Amino acid sequence: MSNVEHWEQRYREGDVPWDSGLPSSELMRVLREERIAPCPAIELGCGTGKNSVWLAEQGFDVLGVDLSRVAIQRARENPVRDGVHVRFLAADLLDFWKLGGPYRFFFDRGCYHAVRRIDARPYFENVERLTGPGALGLVLAGNAREPGQPGPPVVTEEEIRAEWGRGFEVLALREFRFDETPGIPGRPLGWSCLVRRR
């Protein structure tokens, strides 16, 4: 099974424990506390698009991108407030030339911790291509201090700092709990990592 087929199947079967059905409360907290102003933004691995829609409602010019065509079809079915526009695209993040930019903000709620298990180098190269110097990004990843199953792939603090520290400055790194997903017990421990492009 190819990587695309894997994610298509997960969305078709509803095997999406990361999808709470609501925008990320951690994304909301960080934007509020850091006072990140609306700007061109991209959500990497947007899934069904709740975070992209929320960002657009805050005034961001948003592109939500996901490998799964099923996820993008569902994202396009989201109700959107009058006057709010958000774009969705089914594409591989490695096809950076399809994704536009440069973006001043990016949000990743699971791509990084999934792709790093295979080879994260192309991911980082393309995030750098999609953003300009000074761009901010919020990355949410599973926390290796609590590697329970089921749960997201996990990463250590040292790995995050080493991997993101090459092209980005880690501005803030804190532990948090992922939002609860209906029907799935518990809230996995995660890392909330705010970075700035060098």
C-alpha positions, 0 to 999 in steps of 0.5 A, spaced: 500 500 500 502 506 498 503 512 502 497 516 499 493 509 499 494 508 507 491 515 508 485 515 503 483 508 507 484 511 514 479 517 512 474 512 508 474 508 514 474 513 519 480 511 523 482 518 524 484 519 532 487 525 531 480 529 528 477 531 534 472 535 529 474 542 532 479 547 531 485 545 536 485 549 542 492 549 543 493 553 536 487 558 539 492 559 545 498 560 541 495 565 537 492 569 542 498 569 547 503 570 542 498 575 538 500 572 531 497 577 526 493 575 520 497 573 514 498 568 509 498 561 512 499 554 510 496 548 514 500 542 513 496 536 513 490 539 514 485 533 514 478 535 514 480 542 515 477 545 522 483 548 523 484 552 516 477 554 517 478 557 524 484 561 521 481 563 515 475 566 520 481 570 524 483 573 518 488 569 515 489 567 508 489 560 508 491 554 504 490 547 507 493 541 504 493 534 505 495 528 501 488 525 502 483 526 497 478 524 501 480 528 507 480 534 502 473 533 500 471 533 507 474 539 508 471 543 502 464 541 505 466 545 512 461 550 513 464 557 513 462 564 515 459 569 510 465 573 507 470 568 509 475 564 504 479 558 505 483 554 500 484 546 500 488 542 496 490 535 495 497 534 494 504 531 497 508 536 501 514 534 497 510 538 491 512 544 494 511 548 487 504 547 487 503 550 494 504 557 493 507 561 498 511 564 501 507 563 507 508 567 514 505 562 518 504 555 518 501 550 522 503 542 523 498 538 527 501 531 525 505 531 519 512 532 522 511 526 527 509 522 522 514 523 516 520 523 521 519 516 522 521 515 515 525 521 512 524 528 515 529 531 510 525 533 504 519 535 509 524 540 512 527 542 506 520 544 503 517 547 509 523 552 508 521 553 501 514 555 503 516 560 508 520 566 508 525 568 513 522 570 520 516 566 518 512 563 524 510 556 525 506 552 530 508 544 530 504 539 535 507 532 536 507 526 540 511 526 546 516 521 548 515 522 555 508 518 554 509 513 549 502 510 550 498 506 545 494 508 541 497 515 540 501 519 536 508 517 534 512 520 539 519 525 539 523 527 545 525 534 546 532 533 544 530 531 537 525 536 536 530 542 538 536 538 534 531 537 528 528 544 528 534 548 530 537 547 523 533 552 519 529 555 525 529 558 532 525 554 537 522 560 540 517 556 545 517 548 547 512 546 552 508 540 554 500 540 552 495 535 552 491 534 545 484 535 545 479 529 546 477 525 540 469 523 541 469 515 542 477 515 544 479 515 551 484 519 554 488 525 551 495 524 549 501 528 551 504 532 546 509 537 544 507 544 542 513 547 539 513 555 536 518 556 531 521 562 527 524 561 520 532 563 520 
